[in-house]
């Protein structure tokens, strides 16, 4: 050891000794010092001889080896602590992992350090203070348990501010071979969008946020018509976003700097997308910090969270492989990237902790008591492993979109989860949500739409001609998050999910408190009363219910020139078009196709 380093270490030793009772021995480990809990490695002093501020006044922490059930995680230092305030599921989690306290869990996880300028370096992170009455001040909701590639200081401490991205196959010379659009017919590259809008919940109503709305904005709200080249068509260039690495060639999003869009936060959020045709494409949500940073071409873009309300999946399968559904079946996915601060479910079986009784989603407990044989109410059976509450290509959370067919999508984020609605507007352009129509949306909207009544819209795997439908991705509130995390590894996702739940239950998650940066953001959202006596099938039906034999264009050679994919149509119709479209008899093939249909 160099002489200077030795002197620093010696000085640190004397500093700690003087700060404690002389009978105590110096222990450098952060976990051995009461005010340094949650930090990793050595603190008092560090390996470089530096004495961290948390050492001052720290008390020595007793360190013993835990005794746990078979299969518990490898033991380390056990920190005596109270479990007062914890619910039964979170207490069960500690017991299952052989842990004695939330503090014991905390020392096994890595908490990142927020930079002096805060997340985003005071440039890209939206302001935590609310911009309308009733919105949540997110100052205390910073997330410090990031994925391994999100540990950099710009991302550490990011907060729940979310916003929309629309991705299309419109051609982009900068990304000529985008993976999600390779081989799609020209008609799939021509979306017809009327407007996109964002709404912040204020406790009673959804209030439109102008900076995050793309259309013709007025005191009444937003308007737009693709046919008249108004709304989206007149302003979309203002929302061009070059984020991503070759997935979707053309993207749009509200982005800027700290002074730009605030994004949507608790207590609830709503996004609306109205289209005249959206055969293939995507509408998804990212953190506002990610949108701002990536929009400015920051390499560290803080991709810690993503929710896909609808997304085509061509870019997720190797060339030559079949899609999980037809090209125009767009999937709802909550598991593309998940943060421990806002955990998401997997299968129905996983969401219930692989237990032998129904516990989650809690909001459907009464329904399953009254309908014990209903879809989803027996998650411990083989069926439960085939129902994906987190959505994604393995499951059936998807909407089939037909070409030249108007749809209005509404995506609600509230305490119960993500609610993805789709309506086919009636002859007047109206939808099931008062104030939302095909060509306009009011500035202030009620908290929820009228109840979905059509039976075909009360289960996942929604067909293109269904007039109204809703798909739910359930939330994981603190107790549910502990249940979901119990069978999983103690890592940045599931360990942090459990710790965030415990921090909330013990009211110890704010800056300066014991579990600072450990969050369960779901707990800060409110119920906006979307659940209107719906069956659990809106959260998923078994994947085995989807009949692969009914896919007519789930491979590139079957896409054809025309955007006419329809789930349930004869496969030979798709192949007939694919086989003959490039030949001299294409017109004859189309005539035969029409006759067969």
Secondary structure in CASP SS format (residue, H / E / C, confidence):
PFRMAT SS
TARGET T0000
AUTHOR 0000-0000-0000
METHOD secondary structure of the structure
MODEL  1
X C 1.00
X C 1.00
X H 1.00
X H 1.00
X H 1.00
X H 1.00
X H 1.00
X H 1.00
X H 1.00
X H 1.00
X H 1.00
X H 1.00
X H 1.00
X H 1.00
X H 1.00
X H 1.00
X H 1.00
X H 1.00
X H 1.00
X C 1.00
X C 1.00
X C 1.00
X C 1.00
X C 1.00
X C 1.00
X C 1.00
X C 1.00
X C 1.00
X E 1.00
X H 1.00
X H 1.00
X H 1.00
X E 1.00
X H 1.00
X H 1.00
X H 1.00
X C 1.00
X C 1.00
X C 1.00
X C 1.00
X C 1.00
X E 1.00
X C 1.00
X C 1.00
X C 1.00
X C 1.00
X C 1.00
X C 1.00
X C 1.00
X C 1.00
X C 1.00
X C 1.00
X H 1.00
X H 1.00
X H 1.00
X C 1.00
X C 1.00
X C 1.00
X C 1.00
X E 1.00
X C 1.00
X C 1.00
X C 1.00
X C 1.00
X C 1.00
X C 1.00
X C 1.00
X C 1.00
X C 1.00
X C 1.00
X C 1.00
X C 1.00
X C 1.00
X C 1.00
X C 1.00
X C 1.00
X C 1.00
X C 1.00
X C 1.00
X C 1.00
X C 1.00
X C 1.00
X C 1.00
X C 1.00
X C 1.00
X C 1.00
X C 1.00
X H 1.00
X H 1.00
X H 1.00
X H 1.00
X H 1.00
X H 1.00
X H 1.00
X H 1.00
X H 1.00
X C 1.00
X C 1.00
X C 1.00
X C 1.00
X C 1.00
X H 1.00
X H 1.00
X H 1.00
X H 1.00
X H 1.00
X C 1.00
X C 1.00
X C 1.00
X C 1.00
X C 1.00
X C 1.00
X C 1.00
X C 1.00
X C 1.00
X C 1.00
X C 1.00
X C 1.00
X H 1.00
X H 1.00
X H 1.00
X H 1.00
X C 1.00
X C 1.00
X C 1.00
X C 1.00
X C 1.00
X C 1.00
X C 1.00
X C 1.00
X C 1.00
X C 1.00
X C 1.00
X C 1.00
X C 1.00
X C 1.00
X C 1.00
X C 1.00
X H 1.00
X H 1.00
X H 1.00
X C 1.00
X E 1.00
X C 1.00
X C 1.00
X C 1.00
X C 1.00
X H 1.00
X H 1.00
X H 1.00
X C 1.00
X C 1.00
X C 1.00
X C 1.00
X C 1.00
X C 1.00
X C 1.00
X E 1.00
X C 1.00
X C 1.00
X C 1.00
X E 1.00
X E 1.00
X E 1.00
X E 1.00
X E 1.00
X E 1.00
X E 1.00
X C 1.00
X C 1.00
X C 1.00
X C 1.00
X H 1.00
X H 1.00
X H 1.00
X C 1.00
X C 1.00
X C 1.00
X C 1.00
X C 1.00
X C 1.00
X C 1.00
X C 1.00
X C 1.00
X C 1.00
X H 1.00
X H 1.00
X H 1.00
X H 1.00
X C 1.00
X C 1.00
X E 1.00
X E 1.00
X E 1.00
X E 1.00
X E 1.00
X E 1.00
X E 1.00
X E 1.00
X E 1.00
X E 1.00
X C 1.00
X C 1.00
X C 1.00
X C 1.00
X E 1.00
X E 1.00
X E 1.00
X C 1.00
X H 1.00
X H 1.00
X H 1.00
X C 1.00
X E 1.00
X C 1.00
X E 1.00
X E 1.00
X E 1.00
X C 1.00
X C 1.00
X E 1.00
X E 1.00
X E 1.00
X C 1.00
X C 1.00
X C 1.00
X C 1.00
X C 1.00
X C 1.00
X C 1.00
X C 1.00
X H 1.00
X H 1.00
X H 1.00
X H 1.00
X H 1.00
X H 1.00
X H 1.00
X H 1.00
X E 1.00
X C 1.00
X C 1.00
X C 1.00
X C 1.00
X C 1.00
X C 1.00
X C 1.00
X C 1.00
X C 1.00
X E 1.00
X E 1.00
X E 1.00
X E 1.00
X C 1.00
X C 1.00
X C 1.00
X C 1.00
X C 1.00
X C 1.00
X C 1.00
X C 1.00
X C 1.00
X C 1.00
X E 1.00
X C 1.00
X C 1.00
X C 1.00
X C 1.00
X E 1.00
X E 1.00
X E 1.00
X E 1.00
X E 1.00
X E 1.00
X E 1.00
X E 1.00
X E 1.00
X C 1.00
X C 1.00
X C 1.00
X C 1.00
X E 1.00
X E 1.00
X E 1.00
X E 1.00
X E 1.00
X E 1.00
X H 1.00
X H 1.00
X H 1.00
X H 1.00
X H 1.00
X H 1.00
X H 1.00
X H 1.00
X C 1.00
X C 1.00
X C 1.00
X C 1.00
X C 1.00
X C 1.00
X C 1.00
X C 1.00
X C 1.00
X C 1.00
X E 1.00
X E 1.00
X E 1.00
X E 1.00
X E 1.00
X E 1.00
X C 1.00
X C 1.00
X H 1.00
X H 1.00
X H 1.00
X C 1.00
X C 1.00
X C 1.00
X C 1.00
X C 1.00
X C 1.00
X C 1.00
X C 1.00
X C 1.00
X C 1.00
X C 1.00
X C 1.00
X E 1.00
X E 1.00
X E 1.00
X E 1.00
X E 1.00
X E 1.00
X E 1.00
X E 1.00
X E 1.00
X C 1.00
X C 1.00
X H 1.00
X H 1.00
X H 1.00
X C 1.00
X C 1.00
X C 1.00
X C 1.00
X E 1.00
X H 1.00
X H 1.00
X H 1.00
X H 1.00
X C 1.00
X C 1.00
X C 1.00
X C 1.00
X C 1.00
X C 1.00
X C 1.00
X C 1.00
X C 1.00
X C 1.00
X H 1.00
X H 1.00
X H 1.00
X H 1.00
X H 1.00
X H 1.00
X H 1.00
X H 1.00
X H 1.00
X C 1.00
X C 1.00
X C 1.00
X C 1.00
X C 1.00
X C 1.00
X C 1.00
X C 1.00
X C 1.00
X C 1.00
X C 1.00
X H 1.00
X H 1.00
X H 1.00
X H 1.00
X H 1.00
X C 1.00
X E 1.00
X C 1.00
X C 1.00
X E 1.00
X C 1.00
X C 1.00
X C 1.00
X C 1.00
X C 1.00
X C 1.00
X E 1.00
X E 1.00
X E 1.00
X C 1.00
X C 1.00
X C 1.00
X C 1.00
X C 1.00
X C 1.00
X E 1.00
X E 1.00
X E 1.00
X E 1.00
X E 1.00
X E 1.00
X E 1.00
X E 1.00
X C 1.00
X C 1.00
X E 1.00
X E 1.00
X E 1.00
X E 1.00
X E 1.00
X E 1.00
X E 1.00
X C 1.00
X C 1.00
X C 1.00
X C 1.00
X C 1.00
X C 1.00
X E 1.00
X C 1.00
X C 1.00
X C 1.00
X C 1.00
X C 1.00
X E 1.00
X E 1.00
X C 1.00
X C 1.00
X E 1.00
X E 1.00
X E 1.00
X C 1.00
X E 1.00
X E 1.00
X C 1.00
X C 1.00
X C 1.00
X C 1.00
X C 1.00
X C 1.00
X C 1.00
X C 1.00
X C 1.00
X H 1.00
X H 1.00
X H 1.00
X C 1.00
X C 1.00
X C 1.00
X C 1.00
X E 1.00
X C 1.00
X C 1.00
X C 1.00
X C 1.00
X C 1.00
X E 1.00
X E 1.00
X E 1.00
X E 1.00
X E 1.00
X E 1.00
X E 1.00
X C 1.00
X C 1.00
X C 1.00
X H 1.00
X H 1.00
X H 1.00
X H 1.00
X H 1.00
X H 1.00
X H 1.00
X H 1.00
X C 1.00
X C 1.00
X C 1.00
X C 1.00
X C 1.00
X C 1.00
X C 1.00
X C 1.00
X H 1.00
X H 1.00
X H 1.00
X H 1.00
X H 1.00
X H 1.00
X H 1.00
X H 1.00
X H 1.00
X H 1.00
X H 1.00
X H 1.00
X C 1.00
X C 1.00
X C 1.00
X C 1.00
X C 1.00
X C 1.00
X C 1.00
X C 1.00
X C 1.00
X C 1.00
X C 1.00
X C 1.00
X C 1.00
X C 1.00
X C 1.00
X H 1.00
X H 1.00
X H 1.00
X H 1.00
X C 1.00
X C 1.00
X C 1.00
X C 1.00
X C 1.00
X C 1.00
X C 1.00
X C 1.00
X C 1.00
X C 1.00
X C 1.00
X H 1.00
X H 1.00
X H 1.00
X H 1.00
X C 1.00
X C 1.00
X C 1.00
X H 1.00
X H 1.00
X H 1.00
X C 1.00
X C 1.00
X H 1.00
X H 1.00
X H 1.00
X C 1.00
X C 1.00
X C 1.00
X C 1.00
X C 1.00
X H 1.00
X H 1.00
X H 1.00
X C 1.00
X C 1.00
X C 1.00
X C 1.00
X C 1.00
X C 1.00
X C 1.00
X C 1.00
X C 1.00
X C 1.00
X C 1.00
X C 1.00
X H 1.00
X H 1.00
X H 1.00
X H 1.00
X H 1.00
X H 1.00
X H 1.00
X H 1.00
X H 1.00
X H 1.00
X C 1.00
X C 1.00
X C 1.00
X C 1.00
X C 1.00
X H 1.00
X H 1.00
X H 1.00
X H 1.00
X H 1.00
X H 1.00
X H 1.00
X H 1.00
X H 1.00
X H 1.00
X H 1.00
X C 1.00
END
